[in-house]
Amino acid sequence: MMLRKAISLMAAFAGLPLLALAHDGHGHFHGYQLAHYFTSSEHAIPIALALVAGVAFFIARRWALAKKESGK
């Protein structure tokens, strides 16, 4: 049950950027280029935070599963 809530919350947060309206005029690349998202700080920081959160989630999940297996 907790895992379903976590996945639902992650999906909701992952969909939030889709609500933003993009425009040209900031950064060095156009908004449709992949480099734009990795070189401008307003996009790179959330991407980095999402990666850290994803890695932390999978580490915690693996740790919980290992703990559960050792308890059997």
WOKA-V622982 format. One record per helix or strand of 3 or more residues. SS is the DSSP state (a for helix, b for strand). FROM is the first residue (numbers start at 1). TO is the last residue. If there is no record, write none. Layout:
ss=[SS/SS]
from=[FROM/FROM]
to=[TO/TO]
This chain:
ss=[a/a/a]
from=[2/34/41]
to=[19/39/70]
